[in-house]
Amino acid sequence: MVTLAGSLYLLSTAVFSVLAIVIGVRLITLSRRTQRVPERSLGLGFIGTAGLGYGLLMFAMIGKRAAGWDDAPSYYSWLLMLGWVFHNLGVLFMLDFVHRVFRPDEGWARTLKYTMGLVLWVGWLADMSTGGLAATRPSHFYWVAFAVIGTYPLWTAVEAYRYWGLMRKRVALGLADPLVANRFLLWTIASMTTVASIWLVEVPTFLGYERMSSAAEQITSITMLCTAAFGIATICTYWLTFFPPAWYQARFRAPAASETGS
C-alpha cells in the first residue's frame, strides 16, 4: 500500500512540477513581450513553488525515507535545502503577484506581502539553524514558516473569488468575456486544492507521528493518495485556466453564437 501510494505520489508530483514549469516559462515569455511585472512574478512563483521547489522537496523526502531517514546519503539533505530555497522564493513571487494584480493601491496589502515574506524566511532560517533538516519532528520555527506556506494560497483564493463575483455581474450585462470570468473561478478552485495538498502532507505530524516513520506508514499512504488526487485536480484546473482546449472554450462561446444566429 505504501509503495503504491508513494509511486502514485511521485508520478503526480512529477507531472504537477513539469506542468508548473511549462506554465511559468510561458508566463515569463509573455511578460517579456508585454513588459508587465505581474506575469513575470506569477511565472517565477509557479517555477519556484510547484516546479523546482515542491518537486525537489518531495523527491528528497521520499528518497530519504526509502534510504532510511538517519542513514540516507547527505545529498538528500542538500536537495531538501535547495528545494526549500526555491519554494520560499516562489512564495515571495506569488505574494507579489496577488498584491500587484488584486490590490495594487492598497497599503495594507503591500504590508501584508512583506510581513508574510519576512515571517516565512525568519521561521525557515531559524528552523534550518536549529537542525530542521534532520529533525524527525517539526520545531516551533517550522510552524512559524508553515503559517505562511499554509495560508498564502488562501489570499489568492479569496481575491480570485471576489473578482469572479464581480466579473459574473459584468458578464450578465454583456460587459465581460465569460471565458475570462471563468478563469477567476478556476483560479479559486486551484488555490483551494493547493491549500488542501499542503495541509494533507502534515496530517501525520498533526496526529503525533514522526516524519516518514514506520509507525505512520498507513496514515502516510492515505495522505499521499489524497494529496496525489488533489495534485491531479490542481493540474487539470491550471491547465484549463491557462490552456483551455477548444471544447472548453466552446462552452462559453456557444450562447453568444446562438444569439448572433437568431
C-alpha positions in Angstrom: 0.0 0.0 0.0 2.8 2.4 1.0 4.8 1.5 -2.1 1.8 2.1 -4.4 0.9 5.4 -2.7 4.5 6.6 -2.9 4.6 5.7 -6.6 1.4 7.5 -7.4 2.5 10.4 -5.3 5.8 10.7 -7.2 4.1 10.4 -10.5 1.5 13.1 -9.7 4.3 15.3 -8.3 6.4 14.9 -11.4 3.5 15.8 -13.7 2.5 18.7 -11.4 6.0 20.1 -11.3 6.6 19.8 -15.0 3.3 21.5 -15.8 4.1 24.3 -13.4 7.5 24.9 -15.1 5.8 24.9 -18.5 3.2 27.4 -17.3 5.9 29.5 -15.6 8.1 29.7 -18.7 5.1 30.7 -20.9 4.1 33.4 -18.4 7.7 34.8 -18.2 7.8 34.8 -22.1 4.5 36.7 -22.1 6.0 39.2 -19.6 9.0 39.8 -21.8 6.6 40.7 -24.7 4.3 42.9 -22.7 6.9 44.3 -20.3 4.5 43.7 -17.4 5.7 42.6 -13.9 2.6 40.6 -12.7 3.1 37.9 -15.4 6.7 37.6 -14.5 6.0 37.3 -10.8 3.4 34.6 -11.4 5.7 32.7 -13.7 8.6 32.8 -11.3 6.1 31.9 -8.5 5.0 28.8 -10.4 8.5 27.7 -11.2 9.7 28.3 -7.6 6.9 26.8 -5.6 5.3 24.0 -7.6 8.1 23.4 -10.2 11.5 23.2 -8.7 10.7 23.7 -5.0 7.9 21.2 -4.5 9.4 18.7 -6.9 12.8 18.6 -5.2 11.3 18.5 -1.7 9.1 15.6 -2.4 11.8 13.7 -4.3 14.3 14.2 -1.4 11.7 13.4 1.3 10.7 10.1 -0.3 14.3 9.3 -1.1 15.4 9.8 2.5 12.6 7.6 3.7 13.5 4.8 1.3 17.2 5.0 2.2 16.5 5.2 6.0 16.0 8.7 7.4 19.1 8.7 9.6 21.3 6.7 7.2 20.3 8.4 4.0 23.1 9.9 1.8 23.9 13.5 2.6 22.9 14.7 -0.9 19.3 14.2 0.1 19.7 16.9 2.7 21.2 19.2 0.2 18.3 18.6 -2.2 15.9 19.4 0.7 17.7 22.6 1.4 17.7 23.6 -2.3 14.0 22.7 -2.6 13.1 24.9 0.3 15.1 27.8 -1.1 13.3 27.6 -4.5 9.9 27.1 -2.8 10.3 30.0 -0.4 11.5 32.3 -3.2 8.5 31.2 -5.2 6.1 32.1 -2.4 7.5 35.6 -2.4 6.8 36.0 -6.1 3.3 34.6 -5.6 2.6 37.1 -2.9 3.9 39.9 -5.2 1.6 38.7 -7.9 -1.5 38.8 -5.7 -0.6 42.3 -4.4 0.1 43.7 -7.8 -3.0 42.3 -9.6 -5.7 42.4 -7.0 -4.7 45.1 -4.5 -2.0 47.4 -6.2 -3.1 50.6 -4.5 -3.8 49.1 -1.0 -1.2 49.9 1.6 -2.3 47.1 3.9 -1.8 44.6 1.0 1.7 45.7 0.5 2.4 45.5 4.2 0.8 42.0 4.3 3.0 40.9 1.4 6.2 42.0 3.1 5.2 40.7 6.5 4.3 37.3 5.3 7.6 37.1 3.3 9.6 38.2 6.4 7.8 35.7 8.7 8.4 32.9 6.2 12.2 33.5 5.9 12.8 34.2 9.6 10.9 31.0 10.6 12.6 28.9 7.9 16.2 30.2 8.6 15.6 29.7 12.4 14.4 26.1 11.7 17.4 25.3 9.5 19.9 26.8 12.0 18.5 24.5 14.7 18.7 21.3 12.7 15.4 21.4 11.0 16.5 19.3 8.0 17.5 16.3 10.2 14.7 16.6 12.8 12.1 13.9 12.9 9.5 16.3 14.4 9.0 19.9 13.2 10.2 22.6 15.5 8.3 25.7 16.6 10.2 27.7 14.0 9.0 25.3 11.3 5.4 26.1 12.2 6.2 29.8 12.0 7.2 29.4 8.4 4.3 27.0 7.8 1.9 29.7 8.9 2.7 31.5 5.7 3.1 28.4 3.5 -0.2 27.0 4.5 -2.2 30.2 4.1 -0.7 32.3 1.2 -2.9 30.4 -1.4 -5.9 31.4 0.6 -5.2 35.0 -0.1 -5.2 34.2 -3.8 -8.4 32.2 -3.5 -10.2 35.0 -1.7 -9.2 37.6 -4.2 -9.9 35.4 -7.2 -13.3 34.5 -5.9 -14.1 38.2 -5.2 -13.2 39.0 -8.8 -15.2 36.1 -10.1 -18.3 37.6 -8.4 -17.6 41.0 -10.0 -16.9 39.5 -13.4 -20.2 37.5 -13.3 -22.1 40.7 -12.9 -20.3 42.2 -15.9 -20.9 39.1 -17.9 -24.7 39.4 -17.2 -24.6 42.9 -18.6 -22.6 41.9 -21.6 -19.5 43.8 -20.5 -17.1 40.9 -19.9 -15.9 37.7 -21.6 -17.5 34.7 -20.0 -14.3 32.6 -20.5 -12.2 35.3 -18.8 -14.7 35.4 -15.9 -14.5 31.6 -15.6 -10.7 31.8 -15.2 -11.1 33.5 -11.9 -13.3 30.7 -10.7 -10.8 28.1 -11.9 -8.0 30.0 -10.1 -10.1 29.9 -6.9 -10.5 26.1 -7.2 -6.8 25.6 -8.0 -5.8 27.7 -5.0 -8.1 25.7 -2.7 -6.8 22.4 -3.9 -3.3 23.7 -3.4 -4.2 24.5 0.2 -5.7 21.0 0.7 -2.5 19.4 -0.6 -0.2 21.5 1.6 -2.2 20.7 4.8 -2.7 17.0 4.0 1.0 16.4 3.8 1.2 17.5 7.5 -1.6 15.2 8.8 0.7 12.5 10.2 2.6 15.2 12.1 -0.7 16.7 13.4 -1.5 13.2 14.7 1.8 13.0 16.6 3.8 10.7 14.3 7.5 11.3 13.4 8.2 12.3 9.8 8.2 9.3 7.5 8.3 6.9 10.4 7.2 3.2 10.0 4.5 3.8 12.6 2.9 6.4 10.4 3.0 4.2 7.2 -0.7 3.6 7.0 -1.8 7.2 7.6 1.1 8.4 5.4 -0.1 6.2 2.5 -3.6 7.6 2.8 -2.5 11.2 2.9 -0.2 10.5 -0.1 -3.1 9.1 -2.1 -5.3 12.1 -1.2 -2.6 14.6 -1.9 -2.0 13.0 -5.2 -5.7 13.3 -6.0 -5.7 17.0 -5.1 -2.5 17.4 -7.1 -4.1 16.0 -10.2 -7.1 18.2 -9.6 -4.9 21.2 -9.4 -3.0 20.2 -12.6 -6.3 19.9 -14.5 -7.6 23.2 -13.2 -4.4 25.1 -14.0 -4.4 23.6 -17.5 -8.0 24.7 -18.1 -7.1 28.2 -16.7 -4.0 28.8 -19.0 -4.5 26.4 -21.9 -8.3 25.9 -22.3 -9.0 23.4 -25.1 -11.4 24.2 -27.9 -14.2 22.1 -26.4 -13.9 24.0 -23.1 -13.9 27.4 -24.8 -17.0 26.4 -26.8 -19.0 26.1 -23.6 -18.7 29.8 -23.2 -18.9 30.9 -26.8 -22.0 28.8 -27.7 -24.6 31.1 -26.1 -23.2 34.2 -27.8 -23.1 32.4 -31.1 -26.7 31.2 -30.9 -27.8 34.7 -30.0 -26.0 36.1 -33.1 -27.5 33.5 -35.3 -31.0 34.3 -34.1 
